[in-house]
Amino acid sequence: MRSSRGTIMEQALQRVGNTSKTMFDQARIRLNRILHDLHQGWDWPFLWTTITLPLAADGTVTLPADFVKAEDDQSLVVLSANGQPMRRVVQEVDHRTFAALTQSGDVAGTIPRIWTIDYATMTGRAWPRNAASVELRYKFLPPDMPTTDTIAYDADIPSFPWDTFLMDALAEWGMAYEDDPRRAEQLTINEAMLQRLRGATWPERSFPSTVPLDPVFFSTPTWGSGRGGL
């Protein structure tokens, strides 16, 4: 059974030797930051999700509020367009490539085949422009747990599944807060444990070991009738 935030803080602060109310108040804030850094800084399997979104007729799609990044450059898929169901990948490209490839203009009724992300506005732009229903596979960022309601906060179970690591990370913070000489050793232990967790997280062969060619520029070769001399 996974531990609640309250249990994580109790275990950590008991090791530190300071279980005052002030320390608990600071620990709630710090635990939020520890979780945020773990979620934002690393790719974990439990942070990937798939949703269905509308692609507007002008080729724009509003990304979810918790969006961090697409899983890969083929994470957007057209599910239906022009009244026809389908499953067609929309290739993600950088903004310069997108601008260069869209100079030729739109073809009416054509299925979108490339898109790019504007992280400043949290929107995507697809081309050719066409209304469609799309599916997006992306990494999301869990929100902070509000610290104002301490009862609800302490009862919550964090999305990060390794509560022992959270206890150790919070204890290391507490040791630094108390200028405890044990802090350096605990930091070393935490760094080693994080590497073990990272190594055990993804199933073996869950991602390709080689980088594929860019499908925007490379495709399956076709041979005409003039193969003489080849």
C-alpha positions in Angstrom: 0.0 0.0 0.0 1.4 3.4 -1.0 1.8 6.0 1.7 -0.1 9.3 2.0 1.6 12.7 2.0 1.1 12.9 5.7 2.9 9.6 6.3 5.7 10.5 4.0 6.3 13.8 5.9 6.0 12.1 9.3 8.6 9.5 8.4 10.9 12.0 6.9 10.7 14.6 9.7 11.1 12.0 12.4 14.4 11.0 10.9 15.4 14.7 10.8 14.4 15.2 14.4 12.1 18.2 13.9 8.4 17.5 13.8 7.2 21.0 14.7 4.2 22.6 13.0 6.4 25.1 11.2 8.5 22.3 9.8 5.4 20.4 8.6 4.1 23.6 6.9 7.4 24.0 5.1 7.5 20.3 4.3 4.2 20.4 2.4 5.6 23.2 0.2 8.8 21.3 -0.3 7.1 18.0 -1.1 5.1 19.7 -3.9 8.4 21.0 -5.4 10.1 17.6 -5.1 7.2 16.0 -7.0 7.1 18.8 -9.6 10.8 18.4 -10.3 10.5 14.6 -10.6 7.5 14.9 -12.9 8.9 17.7 -15.0 12.5 16.6 -15.2 12.0 12.9 -16.1 9.8 10.9 -18.3 7.8 8.3 -16.3 5.3 5.8 -17.8 2.5 7.0 -15.6 2.7 10.5 -17.0 1.7 9.6 -20.6 -1.9 9.8 -21.7 -4.0 9.9 -24.9 -6.9 12.3 -25.5 -9.1 13.2 -28.4 -9.1 16.8 -29.6 -10.9 18.8 -32.3 -8.7 20.2 -35.1 -10.2 23.5 -36.3 -10.8 24.3 -40.0 -7.9 26.8 -39.8 -5.6 24.0 -38.8 -5.2 24.9 -35.1 -5.6 22.7 -32.1 -5.6 23.9 -28.5 -3.3 21.7 -26.4 -4.4 20.5 -22.9 -3.6 22.8 -20.0 -1.4 20.1 -18.4 0.5 19.5 -21.7 4.3 19.1 -21.3 5.3 17.6 -24.6 4.2 15.1 -27.3 5.5 11.5 -26.8 7.3 11.6 -30.1 7.1 13.2 -33.5 4.2 10.9 -34.5 2.0 11.5 -31.5 -0.8 13.3 -33.4 -3.2 11.0 -35.4 -6.2 12.0 -37.5 -9.2 9.9 -36.5 -11.7 11.4 -38.9 -11.9 14.1 -41.5 -14.3 15.0 -44.3 -16.8 12.7 -42.7 -14.6 9.7 -43.1 -13.1 7.6 -40.2 -9.4 6.9 -40.6 -6.2 6.6 -38.6 -3.5 8.7 -40.2 -0.3 10.0 -38.5 0.4 13.7 -38.7 4.2 14.2 -38.7 5.5 16.8 -36.2 8.2 19.2 -37.6 10.0 22.3 -36.3 8.6 25.7 -37.1 11.1 26.5 -39.9 10.3 23.2 -41.7 6.6 23.9 -41.2 6.9 27.4 -42.8 8.9 26.1 -45.7 6.5 23.2 -46.5 3.4 25.3 -46.2 4.4 27.9 -48.8 2.8 26.0 -51.6 -0.7 26.7 -50.1 -3.5 24.5 -49.1 -5.3 21.8 -51.1 -9.0 21.8 -50.3 -10.2 18.7 -48.5 -6.6 17.3 -48.0 -5.9 15.5 -44.8 -3.4 17.2 -42.5 0.0 15.6 -42.8 2.4 17.8 -40.8 2.1 19.9 -37.7 4.2 22.1 -35.3 3.8 23.2 -31.7 3.8 26.7 -30.4 4.7 26.3 -26.7 4.2 30.0 -26.0 0.5 29.8 -26.8 0.1 26.1 -26.1 -1.4 25.5 -29.6 -0.6 23.3 -32.5 -0.8 24.2 -36.2 -1.5 21.5 -38.8 -1.2 21.6 -42.6 -3.0 21.2 -45.0 -5.7 23.1 -43.0 -8.8 21.0 -42.5 -11.3 20.4 -39.7 -10.7 16.9 -38.2 -10.9 14.9 -35.0 -7.4 14.0 -33.8 -5.8 11.9 -31.1 -2.8 13.1 -29.2 -0.4 11.1 -27.1 1.4 13.4 -24.6 3.2 13.8 -21.3 1.1 15.6 -18.7 2.2 17.5 -15.6 0.1 16.7 -12.4 -0.9 19.8 -10.6 0.4 20.8 -7.2 -1.7 19.8 -4.2 -2.9 23.0 -2.5 -1.3 23.4 1.0 -4.1 25.5 2.4 -6.3 22.5 3.3 -3.8 20.5 5.4 -6.2 17.7 6.1 -6.9 17.0 2.4 -3.2 17.5 1.6 -2.0 15.0 4.2 -4.5 12.4 3.2 -3.6 12.6 -0.5 -1.5 9.8 -2.1 1.0 11.3 -4.6 1.0 10.1 -8.2 4.7 9.3 -7.9 4.5 5.6 -6.9 7.8 5.3 -5.0 7.0 6.7 -1.6 10.2 5.5 0.0 12.2 7.7 -2.4 9.9 10.7 -1.5 10.6 10.1 2.2 14.3 10.0 1.6 14.2 13.1 -0.6 12.2 15.0 2.0 14.5 13.8 4.7 17.5 15.1 2.8 15.8 18.5 2.5 15.1 18.5 6.2 18.7 17.7 7.0 19.9 20.6 4.9 17.3 22.8 6.6 18.7 21.7 10.0 22.3 21.8 8.9 22.6 18.1 9.7 25.9 16.5 8.8 24.0 13.4 7.6 22.7 15.3 4.7 25.6 14.6 2.3 25.3 10.9 2.8 21.6 11.0 2.3 21.9 13.0 -0.9 24.3 10.3 -2.3 21.9 7.6 -1.4 19.0 9.4 -3.1 20.9 10.0 -6.3 21.8 6.3 -6.5 18.2 5.3 -5.8 16.8 7.6 -8.5 19.1 6.0 -11.0 17.9 2.6 -10.0 14.3 3.7 -10.4 15.0 5.2 -13.8 16.6 1.9 -14.9 13.7 -0.2 -13.8 10.9 2.1 -15.1 10.7 1.4 -18.8 10.2 -2.2 -20.1 13.1 -3.5 -22.1 12.8 -2.7 -25.8 9.9 -0.3 -25.1 11.5 2.2 -27.5 13.4 1.6 -30.7 17.2 1.5 -30.3 17.8 3.4 -33.6 16.5 6.7 -34.8 14.3 6.3 -37.9 14.7 8.5 -41.0 12.5 11.6 -41.2 9.3 10.4 -43.0 8.7 14.0 -44.3 11.7 13.7 -46.5 12.3 9.9 -46.8 9.8 7.3 -47.9 9.8 3.8 -49.3 11.7 3.9 -52.6 9.9 3.1 -55.8 11.5 1.8 -58.9 10.3 2.8 -62.4 10.6 0.7 -65.5 14.1 2.0 -66.3 16.1 -0.1 -63.9 18.8 -0.9 -66.5 22.3 -0.6 -65.2 21.2 -0.7 -61.5 
